[in-house]
Amino acid sequence: MQIKYDKLLSYLRKRHNVTAAYYFIGRISQNQHIYDTLTSYGYTLKFRDVTKKGGKPVTCPACGKSFEIDKGKTKCDCDADLVLQVMDEIKNYDKAIIITSDGDFDNLVKKLITLYKLDMVLSPSQVGCSHLLNSAALGRIAFIDKLIGEIEKY
């Protein structure tokens, strides 16, 4: 499934009255065109430095030779940045929509519910969505892959 980010933001604005959309992302210089496009759609980008993984040493069971896998893969942890943004801005919005499938956000979702500040969680897909997140949302969760037809109309 390929989401059109302009359509997604239009959907969120028209169906859920979203006035500010933050996108947390790692900065990689060769992706500047992507950042420019997202900004032109109306997203406010929040950047985080990207690190490269060193790789995991693995030994081949057949020949015994050692090599590294996942070497050079990029990693960017924006989780804490998103949580801080949500909590720092809590007095500036009525309801939040969090787009994630990551169970690390279960406590944020629970907190927003207790403060009557969660509109919903949007997960890209039910497959791969954390059980912790799904449970924490208490039914206030929808899946983009199930809404794609509706989103495409906007």
WOUR-V393331 format. One line per field, one symbol per residue. psi: psi as a letter, one per 20 degrees, with the letter a starting at -180 (. if undefined). burial: # if it has 24 or more other ideal C-beta (glycine too) atoms within 12 Angstrom, else .. A space follows every 50 residues. Layout:
# WOUR-V393331
psi: ???
burial: ???
This chain:
# WOUR-V393331
psi: popohggghgghghhjkphpopopqqpphijhhgggggghhjqopoqqqp qpqhqppqpphgiiqprpqjpiqqpooighgggggghhjhijqgqqppor jpiijghgggghghjkjpgrpoqhqhpipphgggghililqrphhhihgg ghi.
burial: ..#.#.###.##...#.#..######...........#..#.#.###... ...........................#...##.##......#.###### ##..##.##..##...########....##..##.##..#####..#... #...
